[in-house]
Amino acid sequence: MKKRVSTLSGVRILVLTSSTGGGHDARAIAFRRWVRKLYGWEVEVRVESMLEDSSRLNRLGVNFYNFIQKHAPWFHHPYHVFVEGLSYLNRSKVTLGRKYYSEVIENFKPHLVFSVHDCLNRGYFQVAREILGKENVRCATYCSEFSGGYGYSRNWVEPSVDLYLSRTETAKDFAISRFKLNSEKIIVRGHFLIPRIYEEKLSAYERHRFITERLGLRPDRKIIFLATGGTGANNHMALLPAIKKYSETYQVLVVCGRNQEAFMKVRQWQRNNPELSCHVEGYCNEMHLFLQISHMVVTRGGTTTCSEALHFECPIVFNGIGGVMPQEKLTVKYFMQDDAAVKISNSNDFEMLLMNLSRYPERFKELRRRFRTMRFQDAPSRVIYDLVDLAHEALPEEKRPVLKVVGE
């Protein structure tokens, strides 16, 4: 890995995120770790959970979002319509939480304000320029959506943005056509995953040891990975009985996230059903290893898990029990349009899927082949260079670091 170093320090980047789900924070963390890996301490990165830390009302909205994600995904449709109103409320200023945000800008004086959240673009860029001066700060957005259409928030697109990073060409085309974003400001850079995703790839021998020694599972049965995001939204208890009926073919790996109630229920179910080989975890940071040893992953349409599954070529079964949230529809649509994934709406759908895949294994092979064709190469270091170079532009010319690429 080539690393850029400079003869001077002083570049400051402010990352705006919020814990609505886990994906936005995951991308903020990924950015900070990549900067540290490529630039060491030459670039200072500050990550702010701007919505929940700046306003009680914003914090209430974040908590409500996570509540309905767990308990009533269907309610995200009216919630989505409500949140779209922020695009008008924050058309040219920050309405809720401006005092806190302004203090952060005044104290940190970032050269780049980088947003990884849809509700932290409009108004936020204008306030930063107002306080620091347009020539002293740049603004950028990373939009994590896979495709466009219903669920793609207009809050993502602030027309005055200096650089707009899109995950896919499909989402890029939608931002240009629907929101008239200047095509010269937008580039496609793929996924935004932490460095270890690219570094920790298991060999066949390591996969065998991981399955048998780390997880205590059998090496001769296929692994179904029941995943969840960090908040722990899941339908594990509805799906486990279906897997049990095919316990001679499948075994299960269950992650419950930060949901202690779900963890305890699954552990109790595991004790009462010893005939199904099963490993249960709460919150973990080994999702990328779990995906490498699994034959399929059952997950909602969260962009982080789905991007990691695509990276490791682990076919996705989309969990649509209780409905699909608007932003998740964009991910589901992206994979379903080429029949590269399957969506279930209830436990009977899942049981029928397992029955068909067990009776006709060639169907699973074909599904996996279609899923693999969706995979695209991304160079994570390129997006970091793009953003840090943009930050350099905001420094006075005599203070700009002289960057070099050194080593491997």
VOKE-60257 format. One record per residue: residue in one letter; x, y, z of N, C-alpha, C in turn. Coordinates in steps of 0.001 Angstrom, whole numbers, padded with zeros to 6 digits, always signed. Atoms other than C-alpha are relative to their C-alpha. Layout:
BEGIN
AXYZXYZXYZ;...
//
This chain:
BEGIN
M+000846-001198+000000+000000+000000+000000+000875+001239+000000;K-000752-001236+000037+001489+003324-001072-000569+000989+000999;K+000418-000928-001034+001364+006016+001572+000474+001406-000342;R-000351-001394+000241+001286+009772+001139+000429+000649+001303;V-000442-000744-001171+003264+011865+003585+000301+001423-000435;S-000262-001400+000316+003836+015590+003776+001091+000548+000902;T-001027-000639-000804+006509+017901+005080-000610+000929+001041;L+000690-000879-000944+003920+020015+006938-001298-000650+000437;S+001289+000485-000459+000879+019174+009036-000982+001156+000057;G+000957-001079-000175-002299+021137+009671-001274-000146-000782;V+001232+000219+000734-004955+019727+007347-001055-000551+000949;R+001066+000408-000919-008248+019396+009238-001273-000337-000784;I+001218+000457+000673-011309+017434+008097-001056-000326+001050;L+001129+000258-000885-014662+017438+009869-000966-000939-000707;V+000915+000990+000563-016844+014365+009241-001327+000092+000743;L+001335-000098-000579-020589+014736+009829-000745-001311-000184;T+000713+001267+000058-022503+011570+010696-001122+000002+001026;S+001049+000189-000994-025433+010292+012745-000306-001485+000095;S+000217+001428-000244-026374+006943+014271-001414-000436-000341;T+001251+000560+000499-029550+006342+012284+000371-001284-000731;G-000585+001232+000489-028819+002670+011745+001473+000003+000347;G-001427+000061-000291-025150+001780+011723+000891+000355-001169;G-000807-000179+001198-024045+002433+008153+000729+001320-000085;H-000643-001314+000096-023333+006170+008382+001229+000063+000905;D-001139+000010-000916-021099+005751+011428+001110-000906-000520;A-001002+000923+000539-019368+002802+009753+000840+000675-001067;R-000761-000691+001043-018397+004996+006815+000855+001125+000580;A-000808-001027-000663-017209+007798+009104+001251-000635+000613;I-001134+000718-000594-014999+005302+010952+000956-000473-001082;A-000842+000468+001105-013763+003854+007662+000867+001134-000539;F-000770-001143+000495-012730+007315+006461+001148+000333+000953;R-001041-000354-000971-010830+008076+009667+001131-001018-000006;R-001039+001031-000013-008989+004748+009586+000826+000002-001267;W-000769-000069+001242-008038+005077+005936+000936+001207-000008;V-000865-001179-000077-006712+008588+006516+001205-000283+000876;R-001106+000326-000894-004637+007347+009432+000985-000957-000673;K-000846+000990+000671-003335+004433+007337+000850+000631-001099;L-000683-000572+001156-002411+006565+004329+000808+001247+000318;Y-000652-001269-000295-001370+009838+005973+000588+000083+001402;G-000489-000070-001367-000466+008930+009531-000694+001109+000759;W+000563-001099-000798-000950+011965+011783+000066+001337-000735;E-000128-001248+000745-000450+014518+009011-001352+000666-000263;V+001346-000532+000230-004208+014932+008546-000835-000258+001245;E+000823+000121-001199-006479+015600+011525-001458-000186-000393;V+001401+000310+000307-009935+014034+011329-000821+000059+001287;R+000926-000067-001129-012769+014903+013706-001370-000490-000466;V+001305+000558+000340-015977+012850+013576-001034+000503+000994;E+001063-000541-000840-019162+014459+014903-001332-000678-000316;S+001379+000488+000137-022536+012767+015496-000902+001228+000087;M+000509-001362-000041-024033+016067+014531-001483+000093+000331;L+001426-000104-000282-027757+015356+014670-000287-000151+001489;E+000357+000274-001392-027975+013807+018134+000744+000862+001003;D-000765-000810-000945-025294+015991+019729-000354+001488-000054;S+000234-001436+000173-026540+019331+018442-001370+000464+000466;S+001366-000412-000300-030229+019284+019330-000775-001138+000651;R+000840+001013-000639-032608+017457+021647-001056-000525-000960;L+001019+000420+000956-035243+017386+018921+000602-000930-001053;N-000698+000888+000941-032738+015902+016459+000273-001361+000634;R-000288+001254-000700-031742+013307+019063-001253-000850+000125;L+001267+000715-000070-035381+012390+019519-000334-000651-001340;G+000253+000549+001331-035711+011910+015767+000875-001197-000304;V-000922+001122+000205-032640+009644+015653-000466-001214+000785;N+000466+001111-000841-033930+007521+018539-001291-000606-000545;F+001256+000491+000558-037359+007283+016928+000268-000817-001261;Y-000389+000735+001206-035767+006191+013649+000450-001411+000366;N-000524+001307-000386-033917+003364+015371-001070-000872+000643;F+001096+000754-000614-037035+002370+017323-000876-000640-001075;I+000884+000572+001017-039210+001934+014246+000748-000948-000927;Q-000772+000962+000777-036369+000198+012425-000090-001387+000633;K+000105+001270-000717-036555-002507+015094-001416-000544+000002;H+001336+000469-000336-040285-002656+015652-001066+000230-001070;A+001043-000301+000990-042200-001170+012710+000602+000605-001262;P-000645-000548+001207-040219-000828+009438-000963+000707-000943;W+000988-000617+000888-043432+000058+007566-000200+001477+000302;F+000241-001385-000389-043655+003314+009521+001051+000938-000586;H-001019-000858+000609-040523+004552+007757-000526+000712-001241;H+000533-000676+001184-042668+005464+004763-000541+001390+000350;P+000386-001367-000398-044487+008367+006502+001157+000768+000624;Y-001166-000666-000602-041272+009101+008430+000896+000575-001093;H-000827-000457+001125-039392+009391+005126-000568+001286-000596;V+000634-001200+000551-041918+011925+003831+000245+001193+000919;F-000243-001073-000966-041513+013954+007021+001440+000512-000088;V-001416-000384+000030-037708+013939+006846+000335+000751-001280;E-000252-000716+001245-037812+015088+003225-000256+001495+000157;G+000273-001406-000242-039203+018343+004589+001206+000772+000484;L-001223-000678-000443-035770+019077+006054+000715+000678-001156;S-000658-000611+001154-034603+019860+002529-000478+001428-000211;Y+000525-001371+000086-036809+022956+002697+000338+000787+001260;L-000320-000654-001262-036202+023717+006382+001452+000466+000024;N-001435-000318+000014-032419+023663+005842+000473+000421-001392;R-000338-000336+001382-032453+025113+002346+001307+000784-000100;S-001224-000806+000065-029714+027637+003109+000603+000256+001373;K-000507-000188-001358-029115+027394+006850-000313-001236+000829;V+000296+001068-000943-029077+024982+009775-001028+000540+000990;T+001078-000495-000860-032340+025375+011675+000094-000587+001405;L-000088+000674-001298-032052+022794+014477+001453-000350+000302;G-001371+000326-000387-028710+022589+016299+001053+000905-000591;R-000982-000901+000627-027077+025569+014592+001059+000465+001000;K-000952-000522-000984-025443+026844+017810+001155-000986+000207;Y-001040+001010-000225-023579+023579+018449+000876-000138-001243;Y-000761+000170+001241-022585+023167+014801+000914+001191-000254;S-000817-001199+000218-021355+026747+014564+001218+000015+000922;E-001126+000058-000948-019197+026271+017672+001052-000996-000460;V-000949+000995+000519-017647+023150+016160+000807+000589-001163;I-000675-000604+001152-016845+025016+012933+000982+001077+000451;E-000856-001094-000462-015425+028044+014760+001223-000503+000754;N-001107+000507-000810-013257+025970+017106+000949-000891-000790;F-000844+000965+000730-012009+023260+014734+000552+000599-001286;K-000396-000655+001254-011801+025411+011576+000424-001020-001062;P-000363+001036+000974-011935+022490+009128+000281+000574-001376;H-000230-000357+001398-010531+022751+005636-000974-000754-000905;L+001003+000764+000741-013076+020155+004526-001095-000435+000960;V+001160+000552-000704-016589+019437+005805-000506-001144-000864;F+000321+001213+000754-017362+015868+004733-001202-000683+000639;S+001239+000591-000514-020906+014534+005159-000191-001415-000531;V+000332+001369+000405-021763+010834+005137-001449-000318+000365;H+001392+000178-000396-025412+011379+006126-000886+000918-000827;D+000855-000775+000889-028329+012565+004029-000515+001293+000631;C+000562-001192-000658-029596+015072+006633+001059+000996+000452;L-001083-000873-000452-026216+016765+007101+000736+000647-001170;N-000563-000665+001175-025669+018467+003752-000590+001397-000178;R+000665-001286+000244-028210+021193+003035+000045+000879+001250;G-000124-000933-001114-027603+024203+005232+001348-000098+000691;Y-001260+000190-000720-024500+022719+006838+001186+000538-000804;F-001093-000522+000822-022247+023581+003909-000038+001528-000035;Q+000131-001460+000059-023614+027129+003726+000487+000659+001289;V-000425-000569-001281-023039+027758+007442+001526-000056+000128;A-001462+000116-000069-019441+026498+007219+000671+001080-000841;R-000579-001036+000862-018713+028849+004320-000239+001395+000577;E+000313-001295-000598-020421+031723+006112+000958+000337+001132;I-000866-000232-001158-018257+031304+009216+001466+000112-000399;L-001433+000078+000329-014900+030444+007611+000377+000776-001249;G-000311-000620+001278-015177+032140+004251+000048-001071-001080;K+000130+001006+001051-015870+030315+000994+001349-000525-000470;E-001312+000414+000508-012202+030259+000005+000769-000854+001002;N-000756+000694-001050-011146+028641+003315-000552-001371+000376;V+000578+001302-000331-013322+025515+003355-000611-000617-001258;R+000637+000746+001073-014467+022830+000918-001024-000952+000613;C+001076+000859-000497-017531+020603+001211-000195-001194-000928;A+000151+001223+000784-018075+017014+000100-001037-000914+000648;T+000999+000961-000455-020708+014279+000380+000339-001376-000551;Y-000027+001375+000499-020489+010505+000171-001402-000564+000147;C+001338+000589-000007-023886+009048-000805+000130-001506-000140;S-000192+001444-000069-024130+005371+000088-001038-000810-000752;E+001076+000745+000642-027214+004471-001945+000506-000783-001218;F-000363+000842+001140-026966+001669-004521-000708+000436-001280;S+000761-000391+001186-029661+003033-006853-000853+001218+000324;G+000840-001160-000191-032150+005859-007318-001469-000363+000009;G+001431+000230-000053-035894+006268-007026-000552+000336+001368;Y+000631-000252-001291-038255+006325-004065+000897-000519+001121;G-000915+000346-001079-036115+006315-000922+001318+000751-000080;Y-001213-000810+000172-033272+008394-002370-000336+001414+000451;S+000390-001274-000591-033547+011453-000161+000586+001189-000757;R-000481-001233+000613-033318+014876-001749+000992+000711+000916;N-000948-000597-000940-031390+015817+001405+001446-000364-000310;W-001367+000379+000373-028379+014008-000045+000667+001089-000846;V-000579-000859+001040-027923+016620-002747-000106+001475+000381;E-000137-001440-000152-026759+020121-001894+000715+000503-001261;P-000580-000380+001295-026157+021731-005321+001343+000708+000083;S-001249-000745-000109-023284+023880-004000+001179-000863+000433;V-001061+000892-000458-021248+020813-002944+001200+000075-000946;D-001201-000035+000836-017653+020803-004181+000306-001360-000625;L-000255+001353+000502-017406+017011-004570-001077-000935+000541;Y+001058+000942-000377-020164+014384-004549+000451-001397-000401;L-000464+001365+000245-019085+010761-004206-001185-000946+000022;S+001103+000941+000117-021508+008075-005344+000530-001430+000039;R-000438+001394-000074-021360+004333-004667-000017-000676-001369;T+000169+000684+001288-022586+003232-008118-000316+000987-001115;E+000367-000800+001163-023082+004558-011625-001502+000230-000038;T+001458-000112-000010-026814+003890-011229-000452+001156+000893;A+000357-001080-000916-027067+006185-008202+000508+001352-000507;K-000541-001240+000571-024866+008770-009904-000946+000571-001055;D+000885-000460+001073-027142+008942-012945-001293+000576+000561;F+001239-000497-000600-030177+009427-010699+000214+001382+000615;A-000279-001299-000617-028564+012301-008779+000095+001098-001055;I-000142-000995+001073-027782+014057-012050-001346+000289-000649;S+001259-000184+000724-031151+013467-013732-001113+000545+000889;R+001124-000383-000866-033484+013901-010744+000253+001327+000713;F-000284-001181-000814-031719+016622-008738+000896+001011-000710;K-000744-000948+000844-029800+018317-011578+001378+000330+000573;L-001343-000215-000523-026465+017900-009814+000985+000115-001154;N-001017-000205+001033-023590+019169-011929+000845-001262-000148;S-000703+001265+000236-022035+016060-013500+001497+000118+000244;E-001436-000175-000217-018552+017573-013131+000371-000092+001476;K-000261+000061-001434-018916+017500-009341-000118-001410+000570;I+000321+001324-000524-019828+013829-009025+000880-001072-000627;I-000798+001123+000468-017616+010751-009267-000444-001260+000739;V+000342+001293-000593-018160+007063-008553+001248-000617+000600;R-001164+000572-000675-015843+005517-006006-000323-001313+000724;G+000278+001313-000576-017622+002326-004902-000273+000035+001490;H+000306+000165-001418-017891+001084-001323+000933+000854+000870;F-000803-000744-000970-016561+002866+001763+000171-000906+001207;L-000181+001027-001029-015318-000047+003883+001334+000181+000701;I-001212-000169-000805-012695-000145+006629+001156-000804-000591;P-001162+000673+000602-009138-001253+005728+000041-001507+000224;R-000144+001422-000287-009347-004660+007422-000860-000867-000915;I+000823+000749+000947-012082-005699+004966+000854-000496-001162;Y-000834+000333+001148-009454-005694+002231+001240-000800+000403;E-001241+000630-000477-006662-007109+004373-000206-001403+000552;E+000221+001264-000705-008243-010044+006236-000841-000948-000848;K+000656+000984+000865-009101-012595+003568+000467-001390+000416;L-000313+001326-000517-009264-016178+004825+000346-000965-001128;S-000316+001090+000920-007551-019038+003008-000955-001163+000278;A+000872+001165-000210-009348-022401+002649+000289-000638+001353;Y-000377+000587-001287-007406-023734+005642-000496+000872+001153;E+000452-000909-001051-008215-020631+007712-001516-000018+000145;R+001458+000092-000074-011894-020874+006810-000426-001247+000769;H+000332+001247-000695-011990-024486+008005+000229+000146+001501;R-000292-000186-001422-010345-023587+011317-000967+000978+000648;F+000915-001000-000538-012581-020557+011773-001372-000628+000268;I+001302+000654-000145-015718-022662+011245-000003-000973+001173;T+000006+001065-001007-014703-025521+013521+000471+000458+001368;E-000587-000385-001285-012582-023854+016217-000604+001289+000555;R+000527-001278-000479-013872-020278+016413-001517-000059+000230;L+001458+000010-000073-017572-020988+015775-000568-001298+000546;G+000498+001286-000475-017855-024637+016770-001051-000604-000912;L+000947+000538+000973-019815-025459+013611+000633-001141-000781;R-000466+001147+000763-019531-028415+011263+000526+000436-001358;P-000556-000396+001299-017369-028198+008138-000751-000596-001186;D+000669+000722+001087-019713-030454+006114-001422+000494-000255;R+001336-000534+000221-022887-028334+006272+000071+001473-000390;K+000032-001386+000448-023780-025076+004595-000418+000918+001143;I+000258-000955-001077-023888-021995+006816-000929+001102-000496;I+000892-001133+000228-026822-019592+006793+000305+001048+001064;F-000369-001089-000900-025836-016268+008322-001208+000909+000191;L+001074-000928-000344-028706-014457+010066+000642+001245+000596;A-000736-001200-000390-027295-010949+010276-000956+001080+000493;T+000744-001188-000406-028429-007663+011758+000968+001171+000063;G-000835-001183-000168-027169-004110+011960+000352+000194+001460;G-000440-000259-001365-025629-002605+015068-001139+000214+000975;T+001132-000250-000888-029042-001605+016439-000745-001272+000370;G+000583+001284-000376-030153-005245+016430-001369-000294-000555;A+001296+000302+000615-033274-005119+014223+000094-001349-000703;N-000095+001343+000577-034006-008734+013278-001320-000739+000095;N+001129+000928-000074-036516-011548+012753+000521-001429+000177;H-000649+001296-000167-034315-014418+013900-000964-001080+000482;M+000876+001010-000597-036988-016166+015946-001029-000530-000998;A+000940+000453+001028-039283-016360+012919+000670-000894-001038;L-000716+000713+001052-036579-017848+010675+000678-001288+000473;L-000719+001171-000511-034813-020352+012924-000780-001307-000162;P+000720+001263+000181-037644-022969+012862+000050-000530-001434;A-000083+000439+001399-037477-023039+009056+001344-000657-000281;I-001330+000587+000201-033731-023716+009126+000091-001360+000685;K-000019+001253-000753-034260-026445+011719-000546-001156-000833;K+000592+001055+000816-036401-028392+009224+000990-000555-001021;Y-001006+000444+000971-033345-028650+006966+001373-000078+000669;S-001231+000032-000800-030758-029221+009689+001023-001003-000513;E-000959+000941+000570-029184-032094+007745+000814+000648-001119;T-000707-000717+001079-028164-029625+005046+000627+001295+000499;Y-000428-001328-000415-027833-026284+006839+000310+000065+001497;Q-000226-000423-001375-026459-024847+010059-000070+001520+000009;V+000295-001428-000032-026817-021297+011275+000962+000763+000901;L-000814-000957-000736-024679-018397+012434-000874+001225+000242;V+000944-001057-000351-026707-015751+014294+000728+001144+000708;V-000519-001203-000656-025662-012188+015169-001179+000880+000385;C+001148-000762-000522-028002-010078+017313+000277+001480+000167;G-000297-001416-000170-026201-006722+017410-000159+000435+001447;R+000192-000534-001359-026865-004473+020391-001450-000200+000443;N+001372+000348-000362-030100-006264+021173+000064-001177+000967;Q-000183+001035-001006-029703-008157+024432-001218-000911+000096;E+001211+000810-000062-033322-009335+024415-000005-001058-001097;A-000054+000954+001103-032929-010947+020994+001069-001052+000247;F-001093+000930-000287-029619-012501+022067-000455-001077+000982;M+000444+000956-001004-031184-014142+025126-001058-000948-000560;K+001028+000851+000598-034178-015427+023135+000612-001043-000929;V-000635+000937+000926-031965-016993+020469+000811-001045+000767;R-000767+000964-000812-029699-018577+023096-000933-001032+000634;Q+000958+000941-000586-032742-020112+024793-000528-000961-001057;W+000463+000848+001100-034025-021393+021445+001078-001007-000374;Q-001121+000886+000322-030585-022855+020743+000076-001164+000995;R-000051+001050-001020-030619-024781+024031-001163-000986-000152;N+001171+000867+000151-034094-026146+023282-000023-000773-001318;N-000025+000652+001317-033181-027212+019734+001434-000409-000361;P-001410+000363+000190-029755-028910+019941+000276-000714-001324;E-000216+000718+001258-030319-030833+016688+000469+000906-001137;L-000495-000946+001003-029576-027653+014694+001327+000575+000467;S-001315-000561-000310-025909-026716+014685-000090+001517-000112;C+000287-001438-000077-025941-023067+015735+001069+000718+000821;H-000898-000869-000761-023548-020311+016834-000653+001361+000119;V+000698-001258-000270-024932-017135+018443+000970+001029+000568;E-000798-001102-000530-023237-013774+019035-000871+001236+000153;G+000669-001291-000129-024348-010331+020203+000595+000951-001010;Y-000666-000940+000896-022544-007324+018769+001406-000520-000294;C-001335+000504+000355-019372-008230+016882+000623+000909-001052;N-000713-000754+001039-016734-006689+014629+000691-000951-000972;E-000569+000994+000906-016063-009822+012568-000964-000352-001132;M+000969+000266+001062-018865-009519+010032+000689-000429-001295;H-000700+000320+001251-016347-009645+007198+000544-001421+000000;L-000438+001389-000095-015048-012998+008467-001198-000945-000086;F+001211+000819+000061-018562-014391+008959-000505-000140-001437;L+000475+000036+001383-019469-013483+005376+000877-000899-000868;Q-000903+000832+000797-016408-015314+004045-000260-001488+000170;I+000213+001420-000239-017463-018630+005584-001476-000393-000180;S+001433+000272+000133-021229-018346+004918-000382-000264-001452;H+000504+000299+001339-023154-019722+001949-001072+000994-000435;M+000946-001075+000288-025832-017021+002190-000198+000815+001265;V+000258-000867-001143-026687-014080+004420-001427+000515-000098;V+001354-000545-000077-030197-013091+005510+000101+001331+000727;T-000190-001333-000559-030279-009351+006125-001028+000961-000569;R+000779-001083+000569-032328-006216+005701+000886+000726-001019;G-000737-000641+001086-031253-003832+002968+001005+001037+000432;G-001025-000931-000447-028580-002073+005002+001187+000008-000948;T-001024-000100+001040-025902-000782+002676+001350-000568+000429;T-001314+000483-000435-022899-001754+004816+000091-001513-000096;T-000018+001458+000066-023755-005438+005247-000077-000479-001440;C+000158+000425+001393-024829-005704+001614+001261+000255-000813;S-001239-000276+000735-021649-004072+000327+001098-000985+000391;E-000971+000999-000425-019526-006435+002427-000343-001366-000584;A+000421+001274+000597-021574-009413+001211+000378-000039-001474;L-000371-000061+001408-021009-008288-002374+001500-000131-000167;H-001460+000072+000066-017291-007830-001742+000499-001429+000155;F-000430+001374-000258-017008-011393-000425-000845-001040-000737;E+000785+000879+000867-019504-012846-002937-000857-000977+000790;C+000909+000797-000812-021912-014122-000276-001429+000390-000366;P+001351-000345+000474-025447-014242-001803-000913+000504+001111;I+000866-000665-000970-028089-012125-000078-001443-000486-000130;V+001445+000186-000095-031583-013104+001040-000516+001205+000774;F+000481-001213-000653-033336-009824+001806-001171-000325+000914;N+001039+000188-000997-035441-009881+004953-001017+001128-000119;G+001050-001001+000159-038683-008071+004103-001144-000182+000968;I+001053+000222-000989-040659-009254+007121-000305+001324+000704;G+000400-001268-000616-042637-006286+008437+000138+001187-000926;G-000144-001082+000967-041960-004270+005302+001452+000378-000235;V-001338-000456+000377-038938-002694+003623+000027+001518+000088;M-000117-001447-000163-037838+000814+004605+000334+000656-001344;P-000240-000660+001291-037669+003385+001759+001447-000041-000457;Q-001396-000004+000405-033874+003673+001790+000515-001406-000279;E-000385+001381+000268-033570-000124+001911-000517-000463-001362;K+000556+000365+001302-035744-000363-001201+001006+000246-001115;L-001002-000312+001017-032912+001221-003165+001025-001115-000131;T-000953+001107+000009-030548-001581-002170-000644-001258-000558;V+000712+001189+000477-033116-004331-002725-000209+000074-001504;K+000247-000168+001442-033994-002927-006150+001263-000219-000818;Y-001265+000109+000734-030349-002774-007197+000345-001458-000270;F-000362+001410+000163-029809-006507-006633-001119-000812-000655;M+001118+000776+000535-033293-007745-007542-000217+000235-001488;Q+000264-000313+001403-033331-006056-010935+000659-000997-000945;D-000673+001016+000808-030933-008712-012262-000144-001398+000605;D+000237+001297-000664-032324-011570-010137+001256-000506+000693;A-001255+000375-000662-029059-011512-008191-000184-000222+001490;A+000295+000224-001412-030776-011833-004799-001447-000465+000116;V+001360+000469-000281-033967-013160-003192-000553+000823+001152;K+000649-000705-001107-036472-011326-000990-001100-000876+000591;I+001055+000728-000686-038673-013000+001609-000866+000990+000768;S+000926-000872-000713-041765-011429+003186-000526-000621+001285;N+000428+000695-001211-042485-014061+005844+000801-001286+000143;S-000766+001221-000264-041133-017275+007343-000337-001101-000993;N+000359+001007+000999-043060-019400+004819+000800+000179-001283;D-000844-000275+001171-041197-017690+001980+001390-000583+000205;F-001348+000476-000293-037931-018572+003669+000053-001530-000027;E+000036+001463+000009-038938-022205+004193-000078-000530-001427;M+000098+000417+001404-039928-022508+000519+001331+000185-000719;L-001303-000239+000611-036594-021011-000500+000978-001111+000367;L-000919+001057-000436-034634-023526+001590-000375-001335-000618;M+000439+001251+000615-036726-026376+000242+000463-000072-001459;N-000386-000017+001407-036066-025342-003366+001508-000117-000190;L-001460+000061+000122-032356-024805-002821+000535-001364+000400;S-000425+001338-000415-032075-028182-001068-000300-001029-001080;R+000397+000963+001030-033943-030068-003802+000697+000256-001323;Y-000591-000358+001288-032393-028179-006705+001253+000855+000235;P-001226-000750-000326-028817-027210-005753+000527+000839-001156;E-000477-000785+001138-028183-025972-009287-000599+001407+000018;R+000609-001328-000087-030545-023076-008521+000830+000931+000883;F-000867-000822-000846-028273-021898-005747+001269+000394-000757;K-001198-000311+000784-025275-022136-008055-000277+001129-000982;E+000357-001049+000951-027092-019985-010600-000208+001339+000706;L+000170-001221-000782-028102-017463-007934+001352+000605+000362;R-001324-000495-000376-024519-017213-006765+000746+000543-001208;R-000652-000506+001214-023297-016776-010346-000515+001396-000344;R+000564-001324+000305-025714-013878-010917+000461+001035+001021;F-000438-000923-001042-024727-012338-007597+001444+000437-000250;R-001406-000326+000256-021032-012494-008492+000159+001002-001121;T-000113-000945+001125-021657-010593-011712-000282+001428+000434;M+000283-001344-000501-022871-007645-009616+001222+000637+000649;R-001158-000506-000729-019507-007304-007915+000821+000943-000875;F-000859-000926+000730-017346-004362-008941+001224+000329+000851;Q-001238-000332-000690-013809-003391-008074-000051+001438+000500;D-000125-001369-000493-013239-000368-005884+001358+000155+000661;A-001312-000298-000570-010017+001257-004815-000202+001011+001122;P+000332-000912-001100-010655+002720-001352+001003+001119+000208;S-000992-001058-000210-007402+004670-001253-000270+001201-000914;R+000238-001091+000948-008500+006721-004280-000956+001041+000563;V+000976-000959-000543-011487+008241-002490+000620+000822+001125;I-000680-000741-001065-009277+009227+000446+000897+001070-000613;Y-000830-000990+000678-006816+010928-001892-000857+001132-000576;D+000898-001023+000551-009724+012716-003605-000389+001012+001071;L+000506-000865-001055-011003+014095-000306+001096+000822+000667;V-001097-000745-000630-007670+015044+001242+000551+001047-000966;D-000432-000988+000998-006601+016738-001987-000968+001182-000053;L+000994-001073-000019-009848+018700-001884+000206+000897+001217;A-000267-000782-001210-009070+019786+001692+001218+000892-000190;H-001215-000793+000239-005616+020979+000565-000302+001297-000725;E+000319-001177+000786-007266+023416-001814-000440+001177+000871;A+000494-001058-000886-008678+025344+001164+001110+000652+000807;L-001114-000597-000724-005241+026026+002660+000609+001127-000820;P-000770-001004+000733-003375+029208+001773+001166-000675-000715;E-000996+000687+000820-000902+028287-000944+001331-000162+000715;E-001310+000088-000666+002139+029029+001229-000012-001008+001143;K+000088+000957-001109+000843+026631+003921-000365-001405-000446;R+000423+001309+000458-000125+023721+001719+001127-001016+000166;P-001020+001038-000142+001706+020489+002602+000471-000487-001360;V-000550+000601+001199+003999+019041-000030-000155-001508+000154;L+000299+001416-000169+002643+015523-000498+000886-000861-000883;K-000775+000971+000746+004727+012580-001593-000597-001382+000215;V+000409+001388-000155+003907+008954-002207+001246-000813+000259;V-001195+000735-000373+006373+006698-000435-000348-001419+000372;G+000106+001358-000523+006861+003007+000236-001116-000788-000644;E+001049+000914+000439+004536+000095-000311-000739-000489+001214;
//
